[in-house]
Amino acid sequence: MTIEPLPTENDSQFRIAATEGIRERRTRILKHGDTFAVLNDFGDMTPDPGSPDGLYHRDTRFLSKLELRLNGHRPLLLSSTPVEDNSFLPVDLANTDSIGPDGISLHRDLIWLSRRQFVWRAAFSELLPFTEFRHTETCGNAHFSVCRRFRRHL
């Protein structure tokens, strides 16, 4: 976390920029039939060494990385609780303090991401609606990093 003022003239000089969320690791599992996904609490699949994260079908990992970034930063985690039968993962996220591609600062919590993930009939699906709470035009980049590595697990 940075304790530097953002470069705008209307902000308080003592504003604390929230550029990162928590880093505690919690594993989330989604499953339907022979297909399951292993995710972190942000809904990402991270390719860390030894990490089980990924999308699996019949014990073969087909996807090893799926990471969402907003203006180059991991969003702030608001909530992440899978439904009881592990069929659906709702993850609520917000933007961090960042600079948009237009060079204008974007303060935290102005964009809400309602990430919804599920596994159904041998497929992983994700819905990602955005809600903006700013009354002026907002410019930003949402980016998914994806990597697939086939690996058989017995």
Secondary structure as GFF3:
##gff-version 3
##sequence-region A 1 154
A	DSSP	beta_strand	27	32	.	.	.	ID=ss1
A	DSSP	beta_strand	35	40	.	.	.	ID=ss2
A	DSSP	beta_strand	54	57	.	.	.	ID=ss3
A	DSSP	beta_strand	60	63	.	.	.	ID=ss4
A	DSSP	beta_strand	65	70	.	.	.	ID=ss5
A	DSSP	beta_strand	76	80	.	.	.	ID=ss6
A	DSSP	beta_strand	88	94	.	.	.	ID=ss7
A	DSSP	beta_strand	98	99	.	.	.	ID=ss8
A	DSSP	beta_strand	105	106	.	.	.	ID=ss9
A	DSSP	beta_strand	111	120	.	.	.	ID=ss10
A	DSSP	beta_strand	123	127	.	.	.	ID=ss11
A	DSSP	beta_strand	130	132	.	.	.	ID=ss12
A	DSSP	beta_strand	142	147	.	.	.	ID=ss13
A	DSSP	beta_strand	151	152	.	.	.	ID=ss14
###
